Amino acid sequence: MNIMDSRKITIEEVKKIAQMSKLNVEGDEEKFSQLLSQTLDYIKILDELDTSKVSETFQVTGLTNVYQDGSQKVTLPREDALKNVKEIIRNLVVTKGVFDRE
């Protein structure tokens, strides 16, 4: 691989990736810049493979048009489902926050 083909991931890009991924990389931006750049360089090896004779793969299970049968099934009564819930507001179960939002 030619060194000219290498691309360095900038610290700004690391910050953007971290923000979108909800990951805290504060203080390690330079380290992640190097690691991500090395990872992309390694993956570039795939560009050297001849895939012209490999058929495209869209899915691997072989299943098509899989739907539920539409029949109704007995479910847990609402009262039983909610009997251990600590707090309900407007028929909704109240939970602690799951995501940090800034």
KOLNUTI-805470 format. One record per residue (C-alpha): residue in three letters; x, y, z. Coordinates in Angstrom, 2 decimals. Layout:
! KOLNUTI-805470
+------+---------+---------+---------+
! rest !      c1 !      c2 !      c3 !
+------+---------+---------+---------+
!  ala !       X !       Y !       Z !
...
+------+---------+---------+---------+
! end
This chain:
! KOLNUTI-805470
+------+---------+---------+---------+
! rest !      c1 !      c2 !      c3 !
+------+---------+---------+---------+
!  met !    0.00 !    0.00 !    0.00 !
!  asn !    1.27 !    3.41 !   -0.93 !
!  ile !    1.74 !    5.87 !    1.95 !
!  met !    0.05 !    8.49 !   -0.25 !
!  asp !   -3.14 !    6.42 !   -0.03 !
!  ser !   -3.21 !    6.79 !    3.75 !
!  arg !   -5.71 !    9.19 !    5.22 !
!  lys !   -5.41 !   10.58 !    8.72 !
!  ile !   -8.63 !   10.91 !   10.69 !
!  thr !   -8.57 !   14.39 !   12.19 !
!  ile !   -9.28 !   15.20 !   15.82 !
!  glu !  -12.38 !   17.09 !   14.66 !
!  glu !  -13.62 !   13.95 !   12.92 !
!  val !  -12.94 !   11.91 !   16.07 !
!  lys !  -15.00 !   14.39 !   18.11 !
!  lys !  -17.85 !   14.20 !   15.58 !
!  ile !  -17.79 !   10.39 !   15.55 !
!  ala !  -17.72 !   10.33 !   19.35 !
!  gln !  -20.66 !   12.72 !   19.52 !
!  met !  -22.73 !   10.68 !   17.07 !
!  ser !  -21.80 !    7.46 !   18.92 !
!  lys !  -22.49 !    8.97 !   22.34 !
!  leu !  -18.96 !    7.97 !   23.40 !
!  asn !  -16.75 !    9.97 !   25.72 !
!  val !  -13.25 !   10.23 !   24.23 !
!  glu !  -12.27 !   13.44 !   25.99 !
!  gly !   -8.51 !   13.55 !   26.45 !
!  asp !   -7.93 !   10.61 !   24.08 !
!  glu !   -8.78 !   12.29 !   20.77 !
!  glu !   -5.23 !   12.00 !   19.41 !
!  lys !   -5.06 !    8.32 !   20.37 !
!  phe !   -8.38 !    7.61 !   18.62 !
!  ser !   -7.27 !    9.64 !   15.61 !
!  gln !   -4.29 !    7.32 !   15.22 !
!  leu !   -6.28 !    4.14 !   15.92 !
!  leu !   -9.05 !    4.98 !   13.47 !
!  ser !   -6.51 !    5.98 !   10.81 !
!  gln !   -4.65 !    2.68 !   11.27 !
!  thr !   -7.91 !    0.74 !   11.12 !
!  leu !   -8.93 !    2.39 !    7.84 !
!  asp !   -5.47 !    1.74 !    6.40 !
!  tyr !   -5.77 !   -1.93 !    7.35 !
!  ile !   -9.24 !   -2.25 !    5.83 !
!  lys !   -7.90 !   -0.73 !    2.61 !
!  ile !   -6.31 !   -4.13 !    1.95 !
!  leu !   -9.79 !   -5.20 !    0.79 !
!  asp !   -9.47 !   -2.81 !   -2.16 !
!  glu !   -6.81 !   -5.15 !   -3.57 !
!  leu !   -9.18 !   -8.13 !   -3.77 !
!  asp !  -10.67 !   -9.10 !   -7.12 !
!  thr !  -14.39 !   -9.49 !   -6.45 !
!  ser !  -15.47 !   -9.36 !  -10.09 !
!  lys !  -16.49 !  -13.05 !  -10.04 !
!  val !  -18.26 !  -12.90 !   -6.68 !
!  ser !  -22.02 !  -12.54 !   -6.87 !
!  glu !  -23.70 !   -9.84 !   -4.84 !
!  thr !  -25.22 !  -10.84 !   -1.52 !
!  phe !  -28.37 !   -9.05 !   -0.45 !
!  gln !  -29.39 !  -11.36 !    2.37 !
!  val !  -28.22 !  -14.74 !    3.61 !
!  thr !  -31.21 !  -16.48 !    5.22 !
!  gly !  -33.04 !  -17.43 !    2.04 !
!  leu !  -36.32 !  -16.33 !    3.59 !
!  thr !  -38.73 !  -14.14 !    1.63 !
!  asn !  -41.99 !  -12.42 !    2.57 !
!  val !  -42.09 !  -13.67 !    6.16 !
!  tyr !  -45.16 !  -12.40 !    7.98 !
!  gln !  -47.05 !  -13.29 !   11.12 !
!  asp !  -50.05 !  -15.48 !   10.45 !
!  gly !  -52.49 !  -12.78 !   11.59 !
!  ser !  -54.21 !  -14.93 !   14.17 !
!  gln !  -54.92 !  -13.48 !   17.59 !
!  lys !  -53.15 !  -14.99 !   20.57 !
!  val !  -53.95 !  -14.78 !   24.25 !
!  thr !  -51.80 !  -12.14 !   25.89 !
!  leu !  -51.12 !  -11.16 !   29.47 !
!  pro !  -54.00 !   -9.10 !   30.90 !
!  arg !  -53.12 !   -5.41 !   31.37 !
!  glu !  -53.65 !   -5.59 !   35.13 !
!  asp !  -51.20 !   -8.49 !   35.46 !
!  ala !  -48.64 !   -6.80 !   33.22 !
!  leu !  -48.73 !   -3.63 !   35.33 !
!  lys !  -49.07 !   -5.09 !   38.82 !
!  asn !  -45.36 !   -4.61 !   39.68 !
!  val !  -44.97 !   -1.20 !   38.03 !
!  lys !  -43.96 !    1.49 !   40.52 !
!  glu !  -45.37 !    4.51 !   38.68 !
!  ile !  -47.91 !    5.02 !   35.89 !
!  ile !  -48.82 !    8.39 !   34.38 !
!  arg !  -51.58 !    8.70 !   31.73 !
!  asn !  -51.54 !    4.92 !   31.21 !
!  leu !  -47.78 !    4.95 !   30.52 !
!  val !  -45.11 !    3.21 !   32.57 !
!  val !  -42.67 !    5.71 !   34.08 !
!  thr !  -39.00 !    4.67 !   34.05 !
!  lys !  -35.70 !    6.30 !   34.88 !
!  gly !  -33.99 !    8.13 !   32.04 !
!  val !  -32.20 !    5.87 !   29.59 !
!  phe !  -30.24 !    8.38 !   27.49 !
!  asp !  -28.14 !   11.34 !   28.55 !
!  arg !  -29.24 !   14.39 !   26.63 !
!  glu !  -27.30 !   17.59 !   26.41 !
+------+---------+---------+---------+
! end
